[in-house]
Amino acid sequence: MANSVKDMEYKPVLSHLTDQEGENLCAQLRRELVEDVSQTGGHLASNLGAVELTVAIHRVFDTSTDRLVFDVGHQCYPHKMITGRRKAMATLRQYGGVAGFPKPSESIHDAFIAGHASNSVAVALGMARARAVLGEDYKVIVLIGDGALTGGLAYEGLSNAGECGQQLLVILNDNGMSITPNVGGVADHLARQRLKPQYLTFKKYYRRIMNATAPGRVIYRVTHRVKQALKQSLLPCSMFENMGFRYLGPVNGHDLPMLTRILQYAKDIDEPVLLHVKTVKGKGFLPAEENPDAFHGVAPFDPMTGRPKREPADNFSAVFGRTLVRLAGQDRRVCALTAAMTGGTGLEQFAQKYPDRFFDVGIAEGCAASMAAGMAKQGTVPVFAVYSTFLQRAYDMLLHDAAIDNLHVVLGVDRAGLVGDDGETHHGLFDAAFLDTVPNMTVLAPASFAELEVMLNRALFQLSGPVAVRYPRGGEGAFIGTAGEEPAAILRWGNDVTLVGYGTQINEILQAAALLEAQGIQAEVVKLNQLTPLVPELVELSVRKTKALLVAEEQCARGCVGQRLAARLEVAGLPAKTALINCGEGFIPHGAAAVLKQKLFLDGEGIAKKALEVLGRG
């Protein structure tokens, strides 16, 4: 299921552009970004804010050989447009089209996969180390946002990179968080003077000339110490300088000529450099400038007004948030935690109503899990709302901090299963498997809004130890009932084949059962409400009757629920014709969830076809 987009309109760099031509290109890129994303949806505000910065990078560096590492990749659209994918942006995030994040299999200009935050400096440091080991010659550049600096992994990378002594340019795209601000008129004036092209050119040649002779090197060291002493007395010390970086900035991130010149200067510095760039998120599109959070990740919208083309429907995240507010009103011990995803996980109302019980730790899922464990140890009921794909980053904390002492930490595992447009880095295809390996863990899987309410109440007030309630992106399907009190339930009776599933996948299974009935086959549908600990008795009773089993789930193959069920049947001495439909052992690309389900045989027709094969009628 690989994507088909390849490089088009190959242009290695934009060094041939004049400043005016570069600014004209920036304006054109902004217009096209708004037009394209208004049709496909995607990350808009962050990309609009990084247009001049991206053009400047491509005026100075050749990303076909130089390595540009994005953090998260929310600002990679202009880069994709410059590197041969401009015409293909109409296919953004669609199956077979341009990915919404950097993807090396898509282009040689995409140096590294991105989709999760705070890892870029560590990755780039690895590239710089490899360059030294192999004796190769290319530049390594990191583009990281201030949001990613809320994650501890970023500081681990910075701490190590600052000591490497090799060429490594970290560009900090600061679009909202105040980082080492220069305070006062004298400091502002000196910062501006230090970044003037004349000063930078003089500084570079002065250092080269003075280092050419022994007396010159002595004089340079003395003058350098005097300059450093004056700077430290007049300018706030940068934590990046303390880490070993040459700090430059802050720079206006929308001044293309200045950005180009400072990047040309930084390119020639053979040591770690951090360039601090100030940008405006949503720049150039008024609705996004006025409300950048709403335009961070957007569905298709009207490019003239910024209004969504379709009003958003109710979804599991919103129901989770409303239910948690209600339950928190019943018990003051209930608290909510998020890792920089207040809106995405439906916690805005909770944050407003119970600010003293709401905690956003930034992009630091491990911190949130450990913090929740500490809160549980001291008597609160912490609920950590997190996307399935981001929960992967907190696996050790679940094992070490929550499970060993059997602490009552509740996880709201959002975006479980196929999420569609964001692709490999965001599908929630591994949580059912890795959560099952955590001792003392209970995993619940609601299939409807009503079941989510019932199961969240049970998770908070009836169960003990770590509990995960996993639910998908988007809304519910045809099944809107509640069958969530017991570990499993039979939704449809039959004698020919047992169809098993959980979560909203049960809708496709029920559709398959209806298609099979039209062919004279009576399928029994068993819905699992609890995945861990697995309670297989109802499935065993059904298989004793049907002698045929099919399990369909939006999860990876290894360690999936179907494998566990098949093993339990084997141990129980119940051999059956068995088929497992899942997402396989690799990664699933981006594309609409309905399209991906069809490709994976996880839609109603695909499940029915597989059932016929199990029964020897395919």
Sequence and secondary structure as in RCSB ss.txt:
>XXXX:A:sequence
MANSVKDMEYKPVLSHLTDQEGENLCAQLRRELVEDVSQTGGHLASNLGAVELTVAIHRVFDTSTDRLVFDVGHQ
CYPHKMITGRRKAMATLRQYGGVAGFPKPSESIHDAFIAGHASNSVAVALGMARARAVLGEDYKVIVLIGDGALT
GGLAYEGLSNAGECGQQLLVILNDNGMSITPNVGGVADHLARQRLKPQYLTFKKYYRRIMNATAPGRVIYRVTHR
VKQALKQSLLPCSMFENMGFRYLGPVNGHDLPMLTRILQYAKDIDEPVLLHVKTVKGKGFLPAEENPDAFHGVAP
FDPMTGRPKREPADNFSAVFGRTLVRLAGQDRRVCALTAAMTGGTGLEQFAQKYPDRFFDVGIAEGCAASMAAGM
AKQGTVPVFAVYSTFLQRAYDMLLHDAAIDNLHVVLGVDRAGLVGDDGETHHGLFDAAFLDTVPNMTVLAPASFA
ELEVMLNRALFQLSGPVAVRYPRGGEGAFIGTAGEEPAAILRWGNDVTLVGYGTQINEILQAAALLEAQGIQAEV
VKLNQLTPLVPELVELSVRKTKALLVAEEQCARGCVGQRLAARLEVAGLPAKTALINCGEGFIPHGAAAVLKQKL
FLDGEGIAKKALEVLGRG
>XXXX:A:secstr
        S     TT  HHHHHHHHHHHHHHHHHHHHHH EE HHHHHTHHHHHHHHHH  TTTSEEEESTTTT
 HHHHIIIIISGGGGGTTSTTS  SS  TTT TT  S   SSS HHHHHHHHHHHHHHHT    EEEEEEGGGGG
SHHHHHHHHHHTTS S EEEEEEESSS  S   SHHHHHHHHHHTSHHHHHHHHHHHHHHTTSHHHHHHHHHHHH
HHHHHHHHHS   HHHHTT EEEEEEETT HHHHHHHHHHHHT  SEEEEEEE  TTTT HHHHH TTTTTEE S
B TTT  BSS     HHHHHHHHHHHHHHH TTEEEEESS TTTTT HHHHHH GGGEEE  S HHHHHHHHHHH
HHTT EEEEEEEHHHHGGGHHHIIIIIITTT   EEEEES B   TTGGGT B SHHHHHHTSTT EEE  SSHH
HHHHHHHHHHHT  S EEEE  SS   S  S   SSSEEEEE  SSEEEEEEGGGHHHHHHHHHHHHTTT  EEE
EEESEEETT  HHHHHHHHHHSEEEEE SS STT HHHHHHHHHHHTT   EEEEES  SS    S HHHHHHHT
T SHHHHHHHHHHHTT  
